[in-house]
């Protein structure tokens, strides 16, 4: 919170208003599911940390959150009077305020109609700047989440075989992650086989695995509120010569991108390292997404590893490196690891092999 206040002052922003989200949890230690009732945290540039909460949440906020003051309201009241009272007390009118991007419109409308002549900016410019670089404690949690994901795949791999369905593999993998201590999956697990593997954001269906199928497994577990994310592609039966060749290209491209990671370079240079090699080998048009995304409390957060990103890499940043090649109607391939920027290079958080595995 002290660092956030410093950024508020630096950017000449009077206050930061957060609704239930990863941002709220990061700054206060409290979050819950967003709902229709107004529940917000207001951090001012003087360091006041205020909650407006429905009465039924008050005891939970007092128990879990860092706060200066709590204003509560019940269902017979319109909480707009509390927004107005706080705005007058802390001088929030006619200034610049950072607001949660994912706030429900009903909550934003309550604030917007009460605070007139206010300039709104994105909360990501304040909290996102802090969340990009992980502390040592956060880094340890992300290492643990990645190792747990690695181990889950290692444990189920001997049980994958032709005749199983995609959903059976998903259920087995998610159960194994929980068995190993994860809260659950960090996001919707992707298990794409055969032609489904060429759909880069395919979910999971009931297709039956067949010999020769590429099997893309994109998954990660949630450990201590932090997300893991990894992808491995294996083959059911024997891989075709074409699949082996394309996989070799992809594996080298991913390593080129990893080798590029170090403090002081642009995120776009990491993307370029993978994209150029794939393009030079004739598959550029089949690499149809960015090379990576930041990760932490959320599976997608800053920084994003794109062709146009001007973000300068700093120690503590954690992001995925996940180039893919997708040949519609044939197969798709993706390899993904999480990488943390160190003082002089990169630490790869996933240790599961990237050699092409054939399940025979």
C-alpha positions as CSV (number, residue, x, y, z in Angstrom):
1,X,0.0,0.0,0.0
2,X,2.9,2.3,0.7
3,X,4.2,1.8,-2.8
4,X,0.8,2.3,-4.3
5,X,0.5,5.6,-2.4
6,X,3.8,6.6,-3.9
7,X,2.6,5.9,-7.4
8,X,-0.6,7.8,-6.7
9,X,1.4,10.9,-5.8
10,X,3.8,10.4,-8.7
11,X,0.9,10.2,-11.2
12,X,-1.1,13.0,-9.5
13,X,-4.0,10.6,-8.8
14,X,-6.0,11.4,-5.7
15,X,-7.4,8.0,-5.0
16,X,-7.6,4.4,-6.1
17,X,-11.0,2.6,-6.0
18,X,-11.1,-1.2,-6.2
19,X,-13.9,-3.6,-6.3
20,X,-13.5,-7.4,-5.4
21,X,-10.6,-8.6,-7.5
22,X,-7.0,-9.7,-7.5
23,X,-6.1,-6.1,-7.1
24,X,-8.1,-5.7,-3.9
25,X,-6.6,-8.9,-2.6
26,X,-3.1,-7.8,-3.5
27,X,-3.4,-4.5,-1.6
28,X,-5.6,-5.4,1.3
29,X,-5.6,-9.2,1.8
30,X,-9.4,-9.4,1.2
31,X,-11.5,-10.2,-1.7
32,X,-14.8,-12.0,-2.5
33,X,-16.9,-12.6,-5.5
34,X,-18.1,-9.4,-7.1
35,X,-21.8,-8.9,-6.6
36,X,-24.6,-6.3,-7.1
37,X,-24.0,-4.7,-3.6
38,X,-21.5,-1.9,-3.5
39,X,-18.3,-3.2,-1.9
40,X,-15.2,-1.1,-2.7
41,X,-11.8,-0.3,-1.2
42,X,-10.6,3.3,-1.5
43,X,-6.9,4.1,-1.1
44,X,-6.1,7.9,-1.0
45,X,-2.9,9.6,-1.8
46,X,-2.5,10.4,1.9
47,X,-2.5,6.7,2.8
48,X,-6.1,6.4,4.1
49,X,-7.4,2.9,3.3
50,X,-11.2,2.9,3.4
51,X,-13.8,0.2,2.8
52,X,-17.4,0.7,1.9
53,X,-19.0,-2.7,2.6
54,X,-22.5,-4.2,2.9
55,X,-23.2,-4.9,6.6
56,X,-23.2,-8.7,5.9
57,X,-19.5,-8.5,4.8
58,X,-18.3,-6.2,7.6
59,X,-17.0,-8.8,10.1
60,X,-15.2,-10.7,7.3
61,X,-13.5,-7.5,6.1
62,X,-12.5,-6.6,9.7
63,X,-11.0,-10.1,10.2
64,X,-9.1,-10.4,6.9
65,X,-8.3,-6.9,5.5
66,X,-5.8,-4.2,6.1
67,X,-7.8,-1.0,6.5
68,X,-8.0,2.5,8.1
69,X,-11.7,2.8,8.4
70,X,-14.8,0.8,7.4
71,X,-18.1,2.3,6.4
72,X,-21.0,-0.2,6.3
73,X,-24.5,0.0,5.0
74,X,-27.5,-2.3,5.0
75,X,-30.0,-3.4,2.3
76,X,-32.5,-0.7,3.3
77,X,-30.0,2.0,2.5
78,X,-28.6,3.5,-0.7
79,X,-24.7,3.5,-0.3
80,X,-24.4,6.6,-2.4
81,X,-24.6,8.6,0.8
82,X,-21.4,7.0,2.0
83,X,-19.6,7.7,-1.4
84,X,-20.6,11.3,-1.0
85,X,-19.5,11.5,2.6
86,X,-16.1,10.0,1.9
87,X,-15.6,12.2,-1.2
88,X,-16.3,15.3,0.8
89,X,-14.1,14.2,3.8
90,X,-11.1,13.3,1.6
91,X,-11.4,15.8,-1.2
92,X,-12.2,13.4,-4.0
93,X,-14.2,15.7,-6.1
94,X,-12.8,17.4,-9.2
95,X,-9.7,15.3,-9.3
96,X,-8.2,12.2,-10.9
97,X,-9.2,8.8,-9.6
98,X,-8.0,5.4,-10.6
99,X,-10.8,2.8,-10.9
100,X,-10.9,-1.0,-11.2
101,X,-11.3,-2.0,-14.8
102,X,-13.4,-5.0,-14.0
103,X,-15.8,-3.3,-11.7
104,X,-19.5,-4.1,-12.2
105,X,-21.3,-1.3,-14.0
106,X,-23.8,-1.1,-11.1
107,X,-21.0,-0.3,-8.7
108,X,-19.3,2.1,-11.1
109,X,-22.6,3.9,-11.8
110,X,-23.0,4.5,-8.1
111,X,-19.6,6.2,-7.9
112,X,-19.9,8.0,-11.2
113,X,-23.2,9.6,-10.5
114,X,-22.0,10.7,-7.0
115,X,-18.5,12.0,-7.9
116,X,-18.9,14.7,-10.5
117,X,-16.1,16.4,-12.5
118,X,-13.8,13.5,-11.9
119,X,-11.2,12.2,-14.4
120,X,-11.1,8.4,-14.3
121,X,-7.9,6.4,-15.1
122,X,-7.2,2.7,-15.1
123,X,-6.3,1.0,-11.8
124,X,-3.9,-1.1,-13.8
125,X,-1.6,1.9,-14.1
126,X,-1.3,1.9,-10.3
127,X,-1.6,-1.7,-9.0
128,X,-0.6,-3.4,-12.3
129,X,2.8,-1.6,-12.1
130,X,3.3,-3.2,-8.6
131,X,2.0,-6.6,-9.5
132,X,4.3,-7.1,-12.5
133,X,7.4,-7.6,-10.3
134,X,7.0,-10.4,-7.8
135,X,8.4,-10.4,-4.3
136,X,10.5,-13.3,-3.1
137,X,7.5,-14.7,-1.3
138,X,5.4,-14.5,-4.4
139,X,8.2,-16.0,-6.5
140,X,8.3,-19.0,-4.1
141,X,4.6,-19.5,-4.4
142,X,4.8,-19.5,-8.2
143,X,7.6,-22.0,-8.1
144,X,5.5,-24.3,-6.0
145,X,2.5,-23.9,-8.3
146,X,4.7,-24.7,-11.3
147,X,6.3,-27.7,-9.7
148,X,2.9,-29.1,-8.6
149,X,1.7,-28.8,-12.2
150,X,4.8,-30.5,-13.5
151,X,4.3,-33.4,-11.0
152,X,0.6,-33.8,-11.8
153,X,1.4,-34.3,-15.5
154,X,4.2,-36.7,-14.6
155,X,1.9,-38.7,-12.5
156,X,-0.9,-39.1,-15.0
157,X,1.2,-39.6,-18.1
158,X,1.5,-43.4,-17.8
159,X,-2.3,-43.6,-17.7
160,X,-3.0,-41.7,-20.9
161,X,-3.8,-44.0,-23.8
162,X,-5.8,-44.3,-27.0
163,X,-9.5,-44.8,-26.4
164,X,-9.8,-42.3,-23.6
165,X,-11.7,-39.1,-24.0
166,X,-10.4,-35.6,-23.7
167,X,-12.7,-35.0,-20.7
168,X,-11.4,-38.1,-19.0
169,X,-7.8,-36.8,-19.2
170,X,-8.9,-33.4,-17.9
171,X,-10.7,-34.9,-14.9
172,X,-7.7,-37.1,-14.1
173,X,-5.3,-34.2,-14.4
174,X,-7.4,-31.8,-12.3
175,X,-7.9,-34.5,-9.6
176,X,-4.2,-35.1,-9.5
177,X,-3.4,-31.4,-9.0
178,X,-5.8,-31.3,-6.0
179,X,-4.3,-34.6,-4.7
180,X,-0.9,-32.8,-4.7
181,X,-2.2,-29.9,-2.6
182,X,-3.5,-27.4,-5.2
183,X,-6.7,-25.5,-4.5
184,X,-7.8,-26.6,-8.0
185,X,-7.1,-25.5,-11.6
186,X,-6.0,-21.9,-12.2
187,X,-8.2,-21.7,-15.3
188,X,-10.2,-23.9,-17.7
189,X,-8.0,-26.8,-18.6
190,X,-7.5,-27.3,-22.3
191,X,-7.2,-30.9,-23.6
192,X,-7.3,-30.9,-27.4
193,X,-6.6,-34.0,-29.4
194,X,-6.2,-34.6,-33.2
195,X,-7.8,-31.8,-35.2
196,X,-9.0,-30.2,-32.0
197,X,-5.3,-29.5,-31.1
198,X,-5.2,-27.0,-33.9
199,X,-7.7,-24.8,-32.1
200,X,-5.4,-22.8,-29.9
201,X,-8.1,-21.9,-27.3
202,X,-10.1,-25.1,-27.6
203,X,-11.7,-26.2,-24.3
204,X,-12.2,-29.9,-23.6
205,X,-14.7,-32.2,-25.3
206,X,-15.6,-35.9,-25.5
207,X,-13.5,-36.8,-28.6
208,X,-11.9,-40.2,-28.2
209,X,-8.1,-40.2,-28.6
210,X,-6.8,-42.1,-31.6
211,X,-3.4,-43.4,-32.7
212,X,-1.4,-40.6,-34.4
213,X,-3.2,-37.8,-32.5
214,X,-1.3,-34.8,-31.2
215,X,-2.6,-34.1,-27.7
216,X,-2.2,-30.5,-26.5
217,X,-2.5,-30.1,-22.7
218,X,-2.7,-26.5,-21.5
219,X,-3.3,-26.4,-17.7
220,X,-2.0,-25.1,-14.4
221,X,-2.9,-25.3,-10.7
222,X,-3.7,-22.7,-8.1
223,X,-1.5,-22.8,-5.0
224,X,-1.7,-20.2,-2.2
225,X,-3.7,-17.9,-4.5
226,X,-1.0,-17.9,-7.3
227,X,-1.4,-19.4,-10.7
228,X,0.6,-21.8,-12.7
229,X,0.3,-22.2,-16.5
230,X,2.1,-24.7,-18.7
231,X,1.5,-26.6,-22.0
232,X,2.9,-29.8,-23.3
233,X,2.1,-31.6,-26.5
234,X,2.4,-35.3,-26.7
235,X,1.5,-37.9,-29.4
236,X,-0.8,-40.9,-29.0
237,X,1.0,-43.7,-30.8
238,X,3.8,-42.8,-33.3
239,X,4.3,-39.2,-34.5
240,X,4.4,-38.6,-38.3
241,X,7.6,-37.2,-39.8
242,X,5.8,-33.9,-40.5
243,X,4.7,-33.6,-36.9
244,X,8.2,-34.4,-35.6
245,X,9.7,-31.8,-37.9
246,X,7.3,-29.0,-36.9
247,X,7.7,-29.9,-33.2
248,X,11.4,-29.5,-33.6
249,X,11.0,-26.1,-35.0
250,X,8.6,-25.1,-32.2
251,X,10.9,-26.4,-29.5
252,X,13.9,-24.4,-30.9
253,X,11.8,-21.3,-31.3
254,X,10.7,-21.4,-27.7
255,X,14.2,-21.8,-26.5
256,X,15.4,-18.8,-28.5
257,X,12.7,-16.8,-26.8
258,X,13.8,-18.0,-23.3
259,X,17.4,-17.3,-24.1
260,X,16.5,-13.7,-25.0
261,X,15.0,-12.9,-21.5
262,X,17.0,-10.6,-19.3
263,X,16.5,-7.3,-17.6
264,X,16.6,-4.2,-19.8
265,X,15.3,-5.6,-23.1
266,X,11.8,-5.0,-24.5
267,X,9.2,-7.7,-24.2
268,X,8.8,-7.4,-28.0
269,X,12.3,-8.7,-28.5
270,X,11.3,-12.0,-26.7
271,X,8.3,-12.3,-29.0
272,X,10.5,-11.6,-32.1
273,X,13.0,-14.3,-31.2
274,X,10.4,-17.0,-31.4
275,X,8.3,-15.5,-34.2
276,X,11.3,-14.9,-36.5
277,X,12.5,-18.5,-36.3
278,X,9.1,-19.9,-36.9
279,X,8.6,-17.5,-39.8
280,X,12.0,-18.3,-41.3
281,X,11.1,-22.0,-41.3
282,X,7.9,-21.3,-43.2
283,X,5.3,-21.5,-40.5
284,X,4.9,-17.8,-39.5
285,X,1.2,-17.6,-40.7
286,X,0.4,-20.5,-38.4
287,X,1.7,-18.8,-35.2
288,X,-1.5,-16.8,-34.6
289,X,-1.1,-15.4,-31.0
290,X,1.3,-13.5,-28.8
291,X,4.3,-15.3,-27.3
292,X,3.2,-14.8,-23.7
293,X,1.4,-13.1,-20.9
294,X,2.2,-12.1,-17.3
295,X,0.9,-14.3,-14.6
296,X,0.5,-14.2,-10.8
297,X,-2.7,-13.8,-8.8
298,X,-4.4,-13.9,-12.2
299,X,-3.6,-16.2,-15.1
300,X,-3.4,-13.3,-17.5
301,X,-1.9,-10.0,-16.2
302,X,0.9,-7.6,-17.1
303,X,3.3,-7.8,-18.9
304,X,2.2,-9.1,-22.2
305,X,4.9,-10.5,-24.6
306,X,3.8,-9.2,-28.0
307,X,5.3,-8.0,-31.2
308,X,4.5,-4.3,-30.3
309,X,5.1,-4.2,-26.5
310,X,7.3,-1.4,-25.3
311,X,7.6,-2.9,-21.8
312,X,11.1,-3.1,-20.5
313,X,11.8,-6.4,-18.6
314,X,12.7,-6.1,-14.9
315,X,13.8,-8.6,-12.3
316,X,10.8,-10.3,-10.7
317,X,8.5,-10.2,-13.8
318,X,6.9,-13.6,-14.4
319,X,5.4,-14.5,-17.8
320,X,4.7,-17.4,-20.1
321,X,6.6,-18.2,-23.2
322,X,4.3,-20.3,-25.4
323,X,4.7,-20.2,-29.1
324,X,2.4,-22.4,-31.1
325,X,2.0,-23.7,-34.6
326,X,-1.6,-24.6,-35.7
327,X,-2.3,-26.5,-38.9
328,X,-6.0,-26.5,-39.4
329,X,-7.4,-30.0,-40.0
330,X,-4.1,-31.7,-39.2
331,X,-2.7,-30.9,-35.8
332,X,-1.6,-28.1,-33.5
333,X,1.5,-27.9,-31.3
334,X,2.3,-25.6,-28.3
335,X,5.0,-25.6,-25.7
336,X,4.6,-23.3,-22.7
337,X,6.8,-22.6,-19.7
338,X,6.7,-19.8,-17.1
339,X,9.8,-17.7,-16.9
340,X,10.9,-15.3,-14.2
341,X,13.3,-12.5,-15.0
342,X,16.4,-12.6,-12.7
343,X,19.1,-10.0,-12.2
344,X,21.1,-11.4,-15.1
345,X,18.8,-13.6,-17.2
346,X,15.8,-15.9,-16.7
347,X,14.7,-18.7,-14.4
348,X,12.4,-21.3,-16.0
349,X,9.8,-22.4,-13.4
350,X,8.7,-25.5,-15.3
351,X,11.0,-28.5,-15.3
352,X,8.9,-31.1,-17.2
353,X,10.6,-32.4,-20.3
354,X,10.0,-30.8,-23.6
355,X,11.2,-33.7,-25.6
356,X,8.4,-35.1,-27.8
357,X,6.7,-37.9,-26.0
358,X,5.0,-40.7,-27.9
359,X,2.5,-42.8,-25.9
360,X,2.7,-46.3,-27.4
